[in-house]
Amino acid sequence: MKGDSQELIANKQTRLFPVWLAIAGNIVSSVGIVMTNKALFTHHRFDYGTSLTVIHFAVTAMALLLFRSLGLFEHRSIPMWKILPLSLSFCGFVLLTNLSLQLNSVGLYQMAKVLTTPCVVLLQYLLHHQRVSYPIQASLVICCAGVVIATVSEVHLRALGVLVAAMAVVITSLYQIWVGSEQRALDVNALQLLAHQAPLSAALLATLIPLFDRQVFRLHWSPSLLGMIALSSTFAVGVNVSSFLIIGHTSALTYNVVGHSKLCLILLGGYVFFDGLLNLWNLFGVCLAFLGILLYTILRSRE
């Protein structure tokens, strides 16, 4: 019996290791892409979000072709019409999020991102009848409250901006949930699903470049700009692959909690390394968010 128990523990740890590896990779890649994109926007004036997302997903699709040729995963044939809703929801998520940032104050934009977590909880219950225990709900409230305290300063409300922000929250939540549910429904793993979704999403978004990023065709594509885009795309591959792995192995809700931890780490990193502004109130929010994350992790591990 003792040997069987040790074997069960070893098997459980083996299954959990890729999850923690994916979480660590997601955090590193996300911080890297934030810093790289900031350099793109400030130093190179490359503020073409739609075009950059198209490049990111095109490079992700090529990277997955390389991974498949190396034997990291097997090809699974999936009809395009089964992937189309997922790709369309991704395009909606990108466009509405960018539009929300343009129409709203930073405070309301950040508030909408925090509201994605309770929206995921609600939609998981409505769509899949998945309940979240009261202790985990309490940990999420603590985490979200901490993020709001740490990041939200002023919130200016405009009717159109609030409507777009609400639509962005819903479509983002649906996309995250579908990334997990489609892996189970289609009986594919994270890399197999992403290998189909990435090129289709890139193609769909590319049709919108003339509408949103017309000036991108007049840019001078210097070697330094191309190098920064290549670095940003490399981080994007890490973000996309790790995101699908995290959601596939855990849930969209856990992915949201990981996102809150990344935001807190970026805030702390900006304060420590770049002499950013972090007053006692913000620091209290970061500590409260990490407390909620810790409680969520412990409770989910027990469940």
N, C-alpha and C positions, 0 to 999 in steps of 0.2 A: 504493500500500500504506500509505503514511504517513497519507493522508487517511482510509482505511478504519479504521486503528487508532485515530485520534483520534475518529472517529465512534462506534466501539465503546465507548471510554472515556466519551464524553459520554452515550451511551445508558445505560451502567451507572450513572453518577452520577445521571442522571435517575430511574432506578428506585430507587436507594438513598435519595434525598432524602426521599420520604414516610416511609420507615422511620425515619430519624433524627428527622424532625419528629414522628412518632408517639411515639418514645421520649422526646423532650424534653417533649412534651405530657403523656405518662403520668407522668413524674417530677413535673412542676409540679402536675398535677391530684391526684396521690396525696398529695403533701405538703400541698396545700391542704385536701383532704378530711380528712386526719388532724388538722390543726389545728382545722378547723371542727367535726368530730365531738367533739373533746376539749372544745371550748367548750360543745357541746350537752350532753354528759354531765356536766360539772362545774358550769356556771353555770345551766343550764336543767333539770338532772336528767332529761333525756330519754334514758334508758338502755333504749330499746326497739329492739334491733338488727333484729329481724324486720320491724317496722313501717317502720323507716327504709330497709331494703333494698327493701321493696315500693314506697315512695315514689320511691326512686332509679330503679328500673327502670321505673316508670310514667312518670316525667319523661323518662327516656331514650327510651322508646317515642314520646312526644309530640315530642321533639326530632327524632327520625328522620323522623317524618311531615313536620315542617317542612323538614328537609334534602331530603327527596324532592320536596316541592312546589317547592323552589328549584332543582331539577334537579341536585343533587349526586350522586344515584344513581338508577337505574331500579328500579321495583318488579318483583320476581320472585315468582311464585306458587309456594309450597311447601306441600305437604300437612302438616297439623298433626302427624300421627303421625310424620313424619320429624324434626320439631323436638322432639317430646316427650322423647326420651331425653336430649337436651342440656339441656333445661329442668329435667328431674328431677334430673340430675346437679348442676346449679347449685344447686337447692334443697337437695340433700343436702350439698353443699359448705358452704353458708351455715349450715345447722342443726348439722352436725357440728363445724364450726369454732367456732361459738359455744358449743356444749356442751363441747368440749374446753377452751376457756378457763375455763369454770365449774368443771370437774372437776379440772383440772391446775394445777400451779404455773406461773408465767410462764416459768420456765426450760424445763420440758418442752413447754409450748405453743410456744415459740420453736424448740426443737429439732425439733419435728414439722414446722414450717414449712420449716426447712432441709432436712429429709429429703425434701421434695417434689421437689427437684432430682434426686437419684439415683433416686427412684421414677419420674420422667418418663423418665429414660434407660432404665430396665428395661422399663417398659410400652411405650415406643416400639419397643424391640427385639422384645418378645413379640407385640405387635399388628401392627406394620408392618415388622418385620425391619430397622429402621433402626439401624445401628451408629454408635457415636461413637468417633472415633479415640483412641488412647492419649494423645497430647499434650493433646487437649481434655479427656479424663477427668482428667488431672493438673491442668489449670487449674481444673476444677470442684472438685476436692478442696481445692486451695489456697483458692478463694473460699469454699466452705462452711465450711472450718476457721476462716477469718478471721471469718466471721459468728458462728459458735458462740462463739469467744473474745470477740468484742465484745459479745455480747448475753446469753449464757447464764451465769448465776451459780450458782444452786442448782436441782437437779432432784429433785423428790420423786415417787416412783413409787407409783401406786395401780392395781390391776388394771383396774378399770373405766375409769379415766382413760386408761391406756395403750391399751386396746382402742379407745376412742372416737378417740383421737389417731391411731392407725394407720388406722382407717377414714376419718378426715378426710383423711389424706395420700393414700390411694388414690383417693378420689372427687375430690379436688382435682386430682390428676394426670390422671385420666381426663377431667375437664371441660376442662382446658387443652389436652390432646391433641385432643379432639373438636372444640374450637373451630376448630382448624386443619384437621383431616381432613374435617370436614363442609363447609367452604368448598370444598374440592376435589371431594368426592363429589357435592355438590349443584350444583356449577358456579356458585357465587355468590360475591360479594365480601363483605368484612367487614361493611359497612353493611347489605347485603341480608339477611345471616344474622341480625345483631343486631336488625334491624327485626322479624323474626318471633319471635326468642327472648325479647326483653325483655318484651313484653306477656304472653306465656304464662307466663314465670317469675313476673312480678308477680302474675298471677291465682292461680297455684298457691300461692305463699307467702302471699297474702292470706287463704287458707282457714285458715292456721295462727296468725293473729293472735289469735283468741279463746283459743287454747291457751297461747301463750307471752307475749302482751302484753295481757292483759285490761285492765290499768289504763290503757292508752293512751286508752281511750274516755272516761275521767273527767278527762283533762287539761284545763287552761285554755290554749287555743291563743292566746296573746298575740301581738301583732304582732312583738315581738322574736324569739319562738320561731319563728314562721312565716318570718321573714326569714333566720334561721340555717339552717332546714331548706331554704329555697330556695337559699341559697348552697351548702350541702352537696350538694344535688341537681345544681346546676350543675357542681360539680367531679366528681360521679359520672358525668355524661354524658361528660366528658372522659376519665375513667378507663376507662369501658366501651368507648367508641369506640376509644380508642388501644390498649387491650388486644387487641381483636379485630384491629385493623390490624397490630399487632406480631406476633401469633401467625400471622396469615394471610400476612404477607410474609416471616417468618423461621421460627420454630418455638416450641413450648411451652418448649423448653429455653432459648432466648435470652430469652424472656419471664421465666423464672425468674431468670436472671442480672441482668436489668434490675431485678427485684424486690429482689435483694440490694443492688444499687447504691443503690436508693431508701432502703432501711433504713439503710445507712451514712451517706447524706447527711442523713437525718432525725436520726441520732445526733449527727453533727457540728453540724448546725444547732441542735439543742437545747442543745449545749454552748456554742456561740458566742453565740447570741442570747438564750438563756433561762437561762444559768448552770447548765446541767445537769452531772451527775456523769460524768466521763470520765477514768478513771485511765490510767496508762501501759499496763497490760495491755489495756484496752479499745481504746486508741489503736493498739496493736500489731495487734489483731484487725482494726480498720478498715483499716489499711494493708495487711495481708495479704489481706483481701478485695478491695481495689481492685487489688492485684497480680494476683490470680486473674482478676478481671474484665478487666483489660488484656490478659493473656495469652489469655484466651478470645476477646476481640474480634479480636486480631491473627491468631490461628489460624483463626477462622471466616472472616475476610476473605480469607485465603490460600486456604482451601478453596473 
